[in-house]
Amino acid sequence: MKNNWPLWEVFIRSKNGLNHKHVGSLHAADAAMAIENARDVYTRRNEGVSIWVVESKYITASNPEDSDAFFDPANDKVYRHPTFYNLPDEVKHI
């Protein structure tokens, strides 16, 4: 019965060299079925070159309510930002 199938999160890479992005969720009996269903549902118009599926129960996320305290330690490490470095004009995407 479909109601007993686990929930899978679907990630699609639209072009080679780009990151996979979360596009949605679906229920499937196993990973192979999840890949096939994701292909049929999320790449009908050749939107992707790669599909990842992850069973939802294996994903752990930070709590949005704790974001200030969780990400605060990064704020005191300003040296990690390229604002202190002189970069040549040829260097892009930083």
N, C-alpha and C positions, 0 to 999 in steps of 0.2 A: 504494500500500500504506500502511495506517495507520501503520505503524512509522516511516515517513519523514516524517510530518507534524510540524511544529514544536509545541513545548509553549507554551501560552498561560496567563498568569495572569489570573484573573477577579476583578474588583472589583464589588461591588453596593452601590448606595445604597438603603437600605430605605425612606426617606421623604424628601420634599423638605426641604432645609435641613440634612440630616445628611451626614456624610462617607461617601465610598465606603470599603468595607472588603473586604479580601482574603477570599475565600470558598473558593478552591481553584484547581485547575489542570485543563487539559484539552488534548487534542491536536486540532488542526484544520488543514485545508489552507490556509486563509487567514483574514483578519480577519472577513469576513462570516460564514463558517461558524463561527468561534469565538464570535461574538455570538449566533448562533442556537442553537448547542449550549449556551452558558452560560445562555441563557434557559430552554431545556428542562430542563437539569440543576439549576440553582440558583434558579429562580424559579417552580417548579411551583405554589406556593400563594400567588401574588401577594406574594412577599416583597420585591420590588424595584420601583423606579421608574426606575432607570438602571443600565446595565451598561457597564463599561469592560473591555476585554481588551488585554493587552500581551504581545507575544511575549517569552518569558522571557529570551532572549538579549540583550534590550535593557535589562534591569534590572541595576543595579549596587548592591551593598549593602555596608555596613560589615561588618567582621569582628567577630563577638561576642567573640572572644578579645582584641581590642584595645580593648574598650569603655572600660576605665578610662582609658587614655591618650588615647583619641580624644575622650571627653566631659569630661575633666578641665578643659580651659580654661574651660568654662562655670561651673565651681564658684567661680571667683574674681570673678565678675561678679554679686555678690549684689544689686546695684542693679536688676537685671532682674526681681527678684521683688517683688510688690506689698506685701511686709511693711513697707516703709519709708514707705508712703503711707497717709494717712488717707482712707478711701473712705466716701462716704455709704452709709447702710443700703440705699438704693434700688438701688445697683449690685450686680448679681448675677453669678455665674459667673466670678469672677476668682480 
